[in-house]
Amino acid sequence: MDTSDDLLRSDMSSGHANEDVKASAVQRMRKLLLMPGYSRTADDYDFMDRFVLYIQFFVDLDQADRQQYLQVSRGVVLQKNQILFNIGDPADSFYCVISGSLNVVIDLTRVHLNTKREMNDIVNRAKIYSCLHNPGVGVDESPYCTSYVVRNLKRFDAFGDVGMLTVDGVRTATVVAVEDTFLLRIEREAFLDCRVFHQSKEIHHKLAFLGRVRVLQHWDRESKLKLCGRMERVLKSYNDIVIAQDDEAQSFYLVQLGECRLVKRYKTSTFVELGTVSSGQYVGSFEVLHGLTHAAFSVLVSSPSAVLYRIDKLDFRHHILRDPVAEELLAVDADELYARMHPESVHRDLTINAQWTKCRESIVAEATPRRQRRAPYLQPFDHSLHPSPLHGAPMISVHAPQHHPSDNVKLKLPMSPSAKPSHARRPSMGQLKTPTSPRHIKPWHAMSADAASQKLYVGQQHWLEGRWLVGFEPSSQCVPRHGTS
């Protein structure tokens, strides 16, 4: 792969503005845009796809949608002071700045201004770019000049789509190159085809989502399509503020993915969480239904990320509140939320929480000393025998002379639930010999499962009482043959 491709990848991953890296990447992008589309390879399109992520227009598109745009993209070279198009020309292309810069010039005599606000907006933009002292581009200073620079287009800026989407389909401004400039160009037909394809996918997702919203499930497809055109997709991350309390209420939000919590501030340091909203629910209708101009509570994202659809308050009134069923459902939810956020309800909930916290602390304080005074925890009894009598008979050396009655030591053992207590015989230390003893060696016989379970039970009882059993007389089924007793 090309070296510039590696440099571009490292630059995009690091996020730092390295002019050398960008210059090398721009050179390759320029070369690819100037060659015919059939000459580009899959690696070329992969590089172009990563490069256009610098351009905001392509960031929100899927990779398949970006590929459609890139396949019909071409390169345009402009010299300094060269005019790309004039106001009133047919809007036939969409452009992205790859290198260089351009000025957007508006002629006030040829612009249709419907309100004074639009006029003030243009004048304010001209002030920002300091063009009132030197109006126009490439013309002499004149008090009668009506052309003003309202915007400066730099690298990775996109423009030209407004004229293609208007009814007249003409340019609303003049664009002039400030320096040598290279542009990415997409023609009108290809741009609109890709836009329609992208919008059809987006509308399909919006329709599927609106079908899950409870207050809109009874709507027909035509009504939902009208609302889809007014829905703006918004991405938020954890703890982002969607609506701030006491700010002007301007929007209605539908939650597509994630969760948000409703928090109300009653005093300087008193915050109360009123509830949460998740996918298919909404916020922002409370203020409209109660005639409030400012937000009554704050809405914060409580999930790692959230996707919301924003609808302007005027569109909310025009499209949603015109439906009596939807308005009734929204009113019911608003009344429930009002009862929850009423000061008396909040005071009652805070009082209950304070009482419960105090009660819980007292219970913990009372139970902790008793818990600490309890006997230390004993490890469970080890039921294993080493070696187990059920898996073989170990060979041991035992010296077994005749026992005298005085040698028998009777121990009183606890009684098993299912058997009578047995007597234990404590052998003398002289009876045990080392494995090298020349005496005759007699093996132990394997005991039955009942006898083994009885021995385990007896041993466990002695272990719990702290008395270690040295030896005992087993049942008759497992008595070793030591001779005559």
Phi, psi and omega per residue, in radians:
M1 nan 2.674 -3.079
D2 -1.097 2.604 -3.140
T3 -1.111 -0.644 3.129
S4 -1.109 -0.513 3.086
D5 -1.127 -0.758 3.098
D6 -1.136 -0.690 3.121
L7 -1.133 -0.684 3.119
L8 -1.127 -0.734 -3.128
R9 -1.099 -0.778 -3.140
S10 -1.163 -0.607 3.133
D11 -1.195 -0.727 -3.128
M12 -1.218 -0.587 3.133
S13 -1.276 -0.622 -3.130
S14 -1.381 -0.535 3.098
G15 1.423 0.087 -3.141
H16 -1.616 2.585 -3.131
A17 -1.501 1.656 3.109
N18 -1.795 1.955 -3.044
E19 -1.155 -0.626 3.132
D20 -1.122 -0.763 3.132
V21 -1.120 -0.798 -3.129
K22 -1.135 -0.643 3.133
A23 -1.098 -0.761 3.129
S24 -1.175 -0.671 3.108
A25 -1.192 -0.667 3.118
V26 -1.124 -0.669 3.130
Q27 -1.079 -0.729 3.113
R28 -1.216 -0.702 3.106
M29 -1.086 -0.703 3.094
R30 -1.068 -0.751 -3.141
K31 -1.120 -0.718 -3.113
L32 -1.214 -0.626 -3.125
L33 -1.279 -0.458 -3.137
L34 -1.448 -0.305 3.125
M35 -1.531 2.739 3.130
P36 -1.087 2.720 -3.104
G37 -1.118 -0.578 -3.108
Y38 -1.273 -0.236 -3.141
S39 -1.541 -0.155 -3.120
R40 -1.451 2.474 3.138
T41 -1.712 3.078 3.106
A42 -1.130 -0.641 3.088
D43 -1.141 -0.623 3.106
D44 -1.111 -0.781 3.133
Y45 -1.181 -0.554 3.081
D46 -1.150 -0.717 3.078
F47 -1.131 -0.778 3.138
M48 -1.094 -0.644 3.135
D49 -1.123 -0.685 3.107
R50 -1.284 -0.568 -3.122
F51 -1.178 -0.748 -3.061
V52 -1.253 -0.104 3.038
L53 -1.168 -0.277 2.999
Y54 -1.203 -0.432 -3.066
I55 -1.563 2.209 -3.044
Q56 -1.082 -0.544 -3.112
F57 -1.059 -0.583 -3.060
F58 -1.634 -0.153 -3.032
V59 -1.135 -0.734 -3.058
D60 -1.448 0.012 -3.119
L61 -1.606 2.645 3.019
D62 -1.266 2.856 -3.120
Q63 -1.092 -0.662 3.123
A64 -1.118 -0.679 3.107
D65 -1.194 -0.687 3.103
R66 -1.113 -0.677 3.120
Q67 -1.091 -0.643 3.102
Q68 -1.105 -0.739 3.102
Y69 -1.160 -0.735 -3.069
L70 -1.192 -0.546 -3.136
Q71 -1.160 -0.405 3.142
V72 -1.913 0.224 -3.116
S73 -1.514 2.574 3.119
R74 -2.375 2.962 3.139
G75 -1.848 2.540 3.113
V76 -2.275 2.283 -3.139
V77 -1.888 2.276 3.111
L78 -2.153 2.474 3.037
Q79 -1.603 2.899 3.135
K80 -1.044 2.351 -3.140
N81 1.206 0.169 3.091
Q82 -1.418 2.413 -3.118
I83 -1.530 2.214 3.097
L84 -1.350 -0.873 3.020
F85 -2.745 2.795 -3.126
N86 -1.869 2.819 3.073
I87 -1.109 2.336 -3.099
G88 1.647 -0.204 3.097
D89 -1.225 2.710 3.087
P90 -1.084 2.382 3.105
A91 -1.466 1.707 -3.027
D92 -1.999 -0.018 -3.067
S93 -2.651 2.774 3.032
F94 -2.013 2.432 -3.004
Y95 -2.237 2.623 2.976
C96 -2.320 2.385 -3.111
V97 -1.448 2.083 3.089
I98 -1.632 -0.686 3.073
S99 -2.658 2.706 -3.129
G100 1.577 -2.889 -3.142
S101 -2.688 2.765 -3.123
L102 -2.449 2.787 3.050
N103 -1.965 2.451 3.055
V104 -1.772 2.083 -3.044
V105 -1.989 2.317 3.120
I106 -2.038 2.299 3.050
D107 -1.725 1.974 -3.053
L108 -1.105 -0.408 3.139
T109 -1.345 -0.244 -3.083
R110 -2.043 0.128 3.139
V111 -1.825 2.341 3.118
H112 -1.509 1.872 3.138
L113 -1.837 2.067 -3.087
N114 -1.511 -0.517 -3.089
T115 -2.326 2.855 3.081
K116 -1.198 -0.480 3.132
R117 -1.101 -0.695 3.105
E118 -1.122 -0.684 3.094
M119 -1.099 -0.805 3.126
N120 -1.102 -0.609 3.122
D121 -1.117 -0.738 3.130
I122 -1.149 -0.744 3.137
V123 -1.122 -0.704 3.121
N124 -1.132 -0.680 3.075
R125 -1.116 -0.689 3.117
A126 -1.113 -0.639 3.098
K127 -1.140 -0.653 -3.131
I128 -1.058 -0.699 -3.107
Y129 -1.611 0.212 3.031
S130 0.931 0.812 -3.103
C131 -1.855 -0.048 3.109
L132 -1.220 -0.491 3.110
H133 -1.442 -0.378 3.126
N134 -2.431 1.251 -3.030
P135 -1.230 2.652 3.062
G136 1.415 2.996 3.123
V137 -2.229 2.127 3.115
G138 1.326 0.324 3.122
V139 -2.220 2.805 3.127
D140 -1.333 2.742 3.105
E141 -1.145 2.392 -3.132
S142 -2.735 2.361 3.102
P143 -1.196 -0.239 -3.125
Y144 -1.722 0.063 -3.135
C145 -1.277 2.413 -3.101
T146 -2.044 0.175 -3.135
S147 -1.749 2.307 -3.088
Y148 -2.393 2.507 3.041
V149 -1.417 2.118 -3.099
V150 -1.926 -0.138 -3.133
R151 -2.823 2.568 3.054
N152 -2.043 2.109 -3.109
L153 -1.636 2.185 -3.133
K154 -2.034 -3.035 -3.086
R155 -0.998 2.365 3.094
F156 1.303 0.189 2.992
D157 -1.462 2.581 3.115
A158 -2.061 2.532 -3.126
F159 -2.772 2.952 3.080
G160 1.760 -0.134 -3.106
D161 -1.418 -0.393 -3.109
V162 -1.132 -0.804 -3.123
G163 -1.098 -0.592 -3.135
M164 -1.290 -0.390 -3.099
L165 -1.687 -0.087 3.093
T166 -1.379 2.895 -3.127
V167 -1.188 -0.731 -3.115
D168 -1.269 -0.532 -3.132
G169 1.232 0.638 3.141
V170 -2.171 2.859 3.138
R171 -1.291 2.424 -3.128
T172 -1.753 0.033 3.128
A173 -2.766 2.967 3.081
T174 -1.846 2.413 -3.126
V175 -2.082 2.205 -3.078
V176 -2.227 2.425 3.134
A177 -1.337 2.251 3.085
V178 -1.432 -0.520 3.130
E179 -2.560 -3.118 3.075
D180 -1.067 2.209 -2.956
T181 -2.326 2.545 3.045
F182 -2.178 2.316 -3.038
L183 -2.156 2.624 2.924
L184 -1.643 2.245 -3.050
R185 -2.121 2.374 3.029
I186 -2.225 2.156 -3.080
E187 -1.211 2.815 -2.995
R188 -1.020 -0.866 -3.073
E189 -1.080 -0.814 3.141
A190 -1.154 -0.677 3.141
F191 -1.112 -0.800 -3.125
L192 -1.173 -0.643 3.097
D193 -1.093 -0.796 3.124
C194 -1.154 -0.645 -3.141
R195 -1.174 -0.731 3.119
V196 -1.116 -0.720 3.123
F197 -1.097 -0.755 3.135
H198 -1.167 -0.736 -3.137
Q199 -1.165 -0.598 3.115
S200 -1.119 -0.708 3.078
K201 -1.138 -0.750 -3.132
E202 -1.141 -0.713 3.130
I203 -1.147 -0.654 3.104
H204 -1.076 -0.744 3.110
H205 -1.142 -0.694 3.141
K206 -1.153 -0.722 3.124
L207 -1.110 -0.732 3.111
A208 -1.099 -0.647 3.126
F209 -1.221 -0.765 -3.137
L210 -1.087 -0.456 3.076
G211 -1.182 -0.295 3.123
R212 -1.679 -0.152 3.124
V213 -1.403 2.174 -2.992
R214 -1.089 -0.708 -3.057
V215 -1.345 -0.149 -3.098
L216 -2.075 0.100 -3.072
Q217 -1.166 -0.420 -3.117
H218 -1.501 -0.032 -3.128
W219 -1.276 2.674 3.033
D220 -1.508 3.025 -3.057
R221 -1.129 -0.667 -3.107
E222 -1.114 -0.731 3.121
S223 -1.145 -0.684 3.113
K224 -1.172 -0.646 3.116
L225 -1.106 -0.678 3.103
K226 -1.114 -0.692 3.125
L227 -1.226 -0.564 3.139
C228 -1.032 -0.623 3.130
G229 -1.195 -0.240 -3.135
R230 -1.837 0.035 -3.088
M231 -1.668 2.198 3.111
E232 -1.923 2.212 -3.092
R233 -1.363 2.308 -3.109
V234 -2.248 2.316 3.111
L235 -1.885 2.318 3.129
K236 -2.320 2.750 3.073
S237 -2.062 -3.141 -3.010
Y238 -0.998 2.333 3.055
N239 1.204 0.208 3.023
D240 -1.246 2.574 -3.137
I241 -1.581 2.025 3.065
V242 -1.455 -0.839 3.087
I243 -2.328 2.294 3.109
A244 -1.782 2.373 3.132
Q245 -1.054 2.435 3.130
D246 1.318 -0.030 2.996
D247 -1.367 2.833 -3.127
E248 -1.170 2.256 -3.128
A249 -1.408 1.913 -3.057
Q250 -2.127 -0.250 -2.981
S251 -2.426 2.765 3.026
F252 -2.056 2.350 -3.023
Y253 -2.081 2.402 2.978
L254 -1.943 2.254 -3.110
V255 -1.553 2.015 3.092
Q256 -1.520 -0.895 3.130
L257 -2.348 2.604 3.101
G258 1.629 -2.997 -3.130
E259 -2.381 2.618 3.071
C260 -2.319 2.586 3.119
R261 -1.978 2.549 -3.134
L262 -1.754 2.088 -3.060
V263 -2.179 2.289 3.120
K264 -2.081 2.380 3.105
R265 -1.744 2.128 3.138
Y266 -1.767 -0.633 3.071
K267 -2.280 -3.029 -3.094
T268 -1.057 -0.674 -3.078
S269 -2.148 0.296 -3.136
T270 -1.921 1.940 3.111
F271 -2.066 2.323 -3.108
V272 -2.150 2.253 3.083
E273 -1.521 2.072 -3.080
L274 -1.450 -0.460 -3.111
G275 2.816 -3.003 3.129
T276 -2.299 2.682 3.046
V277 -2.181 2.459 -3.105
S278 -2.198 -2.875 -3.051
S279 -1.031 2.310 -3.133
G280 1.586 -0.097 3.119
Q281 -1.811 -3.100 -2.940
Y282 -2.629 2.807 3.043
V283 -2.486 2.713 3.095
G284 1.879 -0.149 3.139
S285 -1.463 -0.372 -3.086
F286 -1.050 -0.810 -3.098
E287 -1.162 -0.672 -3.123
V288 -1.176 -0.764 -3.095
L289 -1.223 -0.503 3.141
H290 -1.708 0.101 3.082
G291 1.206 0.535 -3.140
L292 -1.621 2.434 3.114
T293 -1.597 -0.284 3.140
H294 -2.170 2.701 -3.080
A295 -1.151 2.355 -3.115
A296 -1.453 -0.325 -3.138
F297 -2.710 2.966 3.129
S298 -1.716 2.637 3.092
V299 -2.156 2.082 -3.124
L300 -2.141 2.593 3.124
V301 -1.352 2.195 -3.135
S302 -1.850 -0.167 3.099
S303 -1.706 2.898 3.125
P304 -0.959 -0.598 3.073
S305 -2.655 2.855 -3.118
A306 -2.613 2.532 3.068
V307 -2.093 2.157 -3.101
L308 -2.225 2.740 3.006
Y309 -1.956 2.179 -3.119
R310 -1.751 2.334 3.110
I311 -2.189 2.270 3.132
D312 -1.079 2.636 -3.085
K313 -1.069 -0.662 3.118
L314 -1.160 -0.734 3.087
D315 -1.153 -0.609 3.088
F316 -1.083 -0.756 3.099
R317 -1.147 -0.739 -3.017
H318 -1.278 -0.673 -3.018
H319 -1.704 -0.698 -3.003
I320 -1.677 -0.837 -3.081
L321 -1.263 -0.198 3.060
R322 -1.256 -0.342 3.106
D323 -1.522 2.066 -3.094
P324 -1.131 -0.591 3.140
V325 -1.159 -0.822 3.120
A326 -1.101 -0.685 3.122
E327 -1.121 -0.683 3.127
E328 -1.150 -0.747 3.122
L329 -1.136 -0.707 3.099
L330 -1.144 -0.637 3.131
A331 -1.156 -0.667 3.108
V332 -1.091 -0.795 3.115
D333 -1.133 -0.643 3.127
A334 -1.166 -0.687 3.103
D335 -1.137 -0.698 3.104
E336 -1.117 -0.721 3.112
L337 -1.175 -0.632 3.116
Y338 -1.129 -0.732 3.103
A339 -1.120 -0.602 -3.135
R340 -1.256 -0.595 -3.077
M341 -1.688 0.088 3.106
H342 -1.121 2.478 -3.097
P343 -0.986 -0.651 3.127
E344 -1.138 -0.737 3.112
S345 -1.133 -0.727 3.131
V346 -1.131 -0.739 3.120
H347 -1.100 -0.714 3.114
R348 -1.119 -0.759 3.131
D349 -1.139 -0.713 3.117
L350 -1.136 -0.656 3.105
T351 -1.135 -0.772 3.119
I352 -1.091 -0.743 3.125
N353 -1.118 -0.689 3.120
A354 -1.148 -0.721 3.108
Q355 -1.129 -0.739 3.140
W356 -1.149 -0.687 3.110
T357 -1.098 -0.742 3.116
K358 -1.135 -0.742 3.120
C359 -1.124 -0.719 3.138
R360 -1.130 -0.723 3.121
E361 -1.123 -0.678 3.122
S362 -1.168 -0.684 3.117
I363 -1.116 -0.757 3.137
V364 -1.144 -0.731 3.134
A365 -1.130 -0.577 3.137
E366 -1.375 -0.615 -3.060
A367 -1.446 -0.415 -3.074
T368 -1.107 -0.818 3.113
P369 -1.078 -0.696 3.125
R370 -1.111 -0.654 3.132
R371 -1.187 -0.630 3.138
Q372 -1.269 -0.452 3.137
R373 -1.436 -0.129 -3.141
R374 -1.125 2.704 3.115
A375 -1.075 2.581 3.131
P376 -1.058 2.602 -3.100
Y377 -1.235 2.264 3.128
L378 -1.666 2.440 3.096
Q379 -1.184 2.581 3.130
P380 -1.108 2.661 -3.104
F381 -1.174 2.376 3.118
D382 -1.478 1.923 -3.067
H383 -1.432 -0.050 -3.075
S384 -1.393 2.530 3.044
L385 -1.895 2.461 -3.063
H386 -2.089 1.794 -0.142
P387 -1.424 2.895 -3.132
S388 -1.230 2.361 3.122
P389 -1.222 -0.200 -3.113
L390 -1.543 -0.150 -3.051
H391 -2.069 0.238 3.092
G392 2.581 2.853 -3.125
A393 -1.964 1.958 3.129
P394 -1.218 2.623 -3.139
M395 -1.622 2.063 3.108
I396 -2.256 2.743 3.137
S397 -1.740 2.146 -3.094
V398 -2.282 2.262 3.035
H399 -1.662 2.043 -2.993
A400 -2.087 1.390 2.986
P401 -1.322 3.091 3.129
Q402 -1.216 2.378 -3.130
H403 -1.552 2.499 3.064
H404 -1.797 2.708 3.137
P405 -1.002 -0.508 -3.123
S406 -1.252 -0.323 -3.128
D407 -1.392 -0.306 -3.096
N408 -1.369 2.168 3.081
V409 -1.982 2.012 -3.082
K410 -1.605 2.211 3.093
L411 -1.957 2.380 3.114
K412 -1.500 1.953 -3.078
L413 -1.770 2.671 3.084
P414 -1.170 2.607 -3.062
M415 -1.458 2.351 3.055
S416 -1.314 2.628 3.124
P417 -1.060 -0.443 -3.048
S418 -2.098 0.125 -3.094
A419 -2.595 2.758 3.097
K420 -1.414 2.680 -3.133
P421 -1.192 2.545 3.114
S422 -1.862 2.851 -3.133
H423 -1.685 2.632 -3.125
A424 -1.962 2.518 3.116
R425 -2.042 2.161 -3.125
R426 -1.639 1.901 3.125
P427 -1.273 2.621 3.100
S428 -1.321 2.759 -3.097
M429 -1.170 -0.382 -3.142
G430 -1.321 -0.282 -3.116
Q431 -1.331 -0.393 -3.101
L432 -1.566 2.180 -3.139
K433 -1.992 2.853 3.106
T434 -1.316 2.837 3.127
P435 -1.065 -0.275 -3.123
T436 -1.599 0.189 -3.121
S437 -1.162 2.407 3.133
P438 -1.322 -0.085 -3.131
R439 -1.134 2.859 3.125
H440 -1.206 2.301 -3.114
I441 -1.690 2.178 3.104
K442 -2.013 2.240 -3.093
P443 -1.355 2.769 2.986
W444 -1.388 2.557 3.079
H445 -1.625 2.556 3.116
A446 -1.150 2.335 -3.141
M447 -1.604 2.864 -3.141
S448 -1.376 2.959 3.140
A449 -1.162 -0.642 3.125
D450 -1.124 -0.753 3.129
A451 -1.148 -0.667 3.132
A452 -1.160 -0.710 3.131
S453 -1.159 -0.624 3.103
Q454 -1.143 -0.726 3.124
K455 -1.123 -0.672 3.125
L456 -1.116 -0.741 -3.129
Y457 -1.116 -0.801 -3.127
V458 -1.108 -0.742 3.129
G459 -1.114 -0.653 3.128
Q460 -1.146 -0.722 3.136
Q461 -1.087 -0.716 3.125
H462 -1.207 -0.611 3.140
W463 -1.167 -0.678 3.134
L464 -1.204 -0.556 3.129
E465 -1.447 -0.075 3.117
G466 1.399 0.223 3.140
R467 -1.860 2.130 -3.107
W468 -1.605 2.168 -3.098
L469 -1.506 2.101 -3.137
V470 -1.412 -0.716 -3.141
G471 -2.912 2.692 3.113
F472 -2.648 2.846 -3.114
E473 -1.551 2.007 -3.122
P474 -1.279 3.092 3.132
S475 -1.185 2.959 -3.051
S476 -1.175 -0.305 -3.097
Q477 -1.341 -0.322 -3.055
C478 -2.273 0.524 3.122
V479 -1.356 2.160 3.105
P480 -1.236 2.674 -3.102
R481 -1.518 1.625 3.104
H482 -1.654 -0.013 -3.044
G483 2.023 -2.909 -3.132
T484 -1.448 2.428 3.134
S485 -1.912 nan nan
